[in-house]
Amino acid sequence: MSPIILARPRPELFAQSRQVIHAFPAGQHNTCDRRRALCGFSAPPTLLVPVAEISGTGCELCLVALPADLLPGDAANAVLPPAPPASAGGEPYAIGLRGERVRHRLARNPVTTRFDGRDAVLCACGAIGCLARGQPPPGYQPCPHCD
């Protein structure tokens, strides 16, 4: 069993803006009837809906705190293009954290942080990606949700 449980707040009880997926350590069954996510968010388990994977918007702070080998899917085996040099010119964009061959537009005034030794950034579609500049690698398609 995974040491992490992914869950989001119940849609009928929380606003759309709070429907982010959080990562919870698995062994919290007898802790004051609340579950505490890696980011510090806490809620009673009855207000949470477990999910199988991070789809839609994931909590940025939970993702940063989550080791890459615990990300769902094949994130630990993802082959990302090399990080661009700090002086790389060109338009900034982002690529998927899990190695998806998708290039994303950046959100206006994007939130950035460090993740797995690279700069991570909030994309226009709400996904989190690795920050890059210049020409995207061959074969990367534009994200259909970033427009």
N, C-alpha and C positions, 0 to 999 in steps of 0.2 A: 504494500500500500504506500502511496506517495506521502511524504511528510508534510505536504502542502494541500490544502483544500481551497479551491477557487469558488467564490460566491459573490452574488450581487444583492443589494437590497431589493425587497419585494416591490415590483412595479406599481402595485395598487396602493402602496403605502408611502412611497417616496417619489419625489419629482424626477422627471427625466434627467435633469442635470446631476442627480445623485445616483444614477444607475450605472456606476462604474464597477468593474469587477475587482475585488480585493483578494489578496492571498492570505490565508489563515493557517498558522501551524496546526497540524492535525490533532495533536494530543490535548485539546482543550475541552474535553467532555464534562469535567466536573469543576469548572472554574467560574463560580458566581453567576451561573446562568447567562453569561455573556461570552461572546467570541471576540478576541482582539486580533485585528489584522496586523501585518508587518508594518504598516504605516501608522498604526495607533488608533485607527477607526475601530469602534466597538459597537456591537448590537446583540440583542438576544437572538439565539439561533432561529427562533420562530419568525423573525423578520428578514431572514436571509434565504436565498434560493441558490443551492449549489449548481455550478456549471462545469462542463467538461473541459472547456478551453477558454482562453482569453480571446473573445471576439467582440467587436465593438470597441468600447473604451475601457482600457485597463487603468487602474490607479497607478499613476506615475511613481509615487513613493513606494508602493508595494513592489513594482517591477524593478526599481533600483535596488531594493533590499533583497530581492529574490536571486539566488545564485543561478547562473545560466544553465547549469546541469539539472536544475529543478523545474525549468520552464516546460510547460506541456509541449507535446509534439517533438520535433527533431531539432529544437533550438540549439542543443549542445553540439550537434553535428552540422549546423548550418555553415556554409562556406560564404562568408561575406567578402566583398572586394576589399583590398587593402585600404586602410584609413588614409584619406588624402592628407598631404602635408599641411601644416598650419598656414602656410603662405599660399595655398592653392587659390587661384582666382576663379571667377565665374559665378554664375547664379547658384545659391545654395538650394539644396533639395534633400530629401531623406530616402533611405532605403529601409525595407522591413527588418526588424530586429531578428526575425527567425529565418532569414535567408530567402524570403519571398522575392521573386524577381519583379518587383514593383518599385517604381519611383514615386514619391509623394511630394506634393507641394507643402510648404511650411505654413503653419497657422500664422495669423497676424500677431506680432509680438509673441513668438513662441516661447514656451517654457523649455529650458534646456537643463540637462544634468549629465553626469558621467554614468555610464553603464558598461560594465565589462571592458573597461579600458578605452572606451570611445565616447564621443559626445552623442547623447541621445536628445531627441527633440520632439515636440508635439507637432503632428502634421495637421493639415487643414481638415482632414476627414475624422480626426479624433484619435487616430492610431499614433503609436510612438515608433519612431524610426531612428536609424543612425544618420547623423548629419554628414553631408557630403557637399562638395562644390565641383563645378565644372561640368564635363560631359558624363552622363550616366553610363555605366558599363553596357556593352552591347547586349541586347535581349531583354532589357528592363522595360516593361510597359508602364504607361502612366496609370496611376490609381484612378479608377472610375468614380470614386467617392470624394476626391479632393476638390472637385469643381463646385 
